């Protein structure tokens, strides 16, 4: 199993220098001394943005955007979690109408927002104004779910092969979607490159398709950079990811890197957070955000140790809309209901989790 799945992110401010020189200069300016007393509740300056603490709302797909449009209940969900100085990362928005997915249960329903134009986020306008008033920071997450599929086959059949000629348009889709998100009022965008979405597929497979009914995996490379004993990678797998990143960086600039811890260690031990991201932390000198199985204690620990600058929470922030305040007061947490994660109900399991002071079911 690969140690992690990389998420690379971008901010609104565009670099004025050349890509290589600009990156080096900007990364030098991002270096921050980590205080021994730092924890999740310590303020943090991320580029031009002053964050009140280091607890981040992770982008978690909840399949509740009907007809590919943001709905009032989507805005309510983020409004519940908006607070002074908090960083909110919205659930994935498809970069085009062809990027909403293929061959997955979620993709069989039009429940992902498509960033086709500014108006697709009109419902977020009051929320964006609120975030601006509170100095909350609202990021949008960009995703291409899967490649095209032949719907004459079974719902979960293998996707059809993607033509190389389609790739430039997909890269352009990310660029345009980033531009549209900023135009709509978001503070930044995030390229979703994990969890089996299209960019992640290029890292895991040499070719989107099948060879002898078996996937070609990147972790089967031989020492001379050959795959399965013969085929040369020729940068085919990583090129799509780097092209997408380059396009969005050229459009907006780059601010932080966000990575997900592996779910399980090689030895099968699934207890605790495996902490396999140190090499990536050292390689990326900007703001580094980690995610995956963290509670408050573990989050405090990785901040103190300098392993991460920020920690994002998905399920815990879903079930506790006032999660930073609960951490501050060391209060009990609501239990999340996994059975409602991917239902399309606009309330149940989405906006009905109680705040502190209301009746709670303590985990």
Secondary structure, DSSP 8 states (H G I E B T S, - for coil): --SEEEEEEEESS---S-HHHHHHHHHHHH-----TT--TTS-EEETTEEESSSEEE--------GGGS--HHHHHHHHHH--TT-EEEEEEEESSGGGS-SSSTGGGTT-SEE-SSGGGGGGGHHHHHHHHHHT-EEEEEEE-------TTS-TT-------GGGHHHHHHHHHHHHHHHHHHT-SEEEE---TTSHHHHHHHBSSSS-BTTB--BGGGB-TTSEETTTEE-TTHHHHHHHHHHHHHHHHH---EEEEEE-SS-TTS--SS-----HHHHHH--SEEEEESS--HHHHHHHHHTTS-SEEEESHHHHH-TTHHHHHHHT---B---GGGTT---SSTTTT----TTS---B-
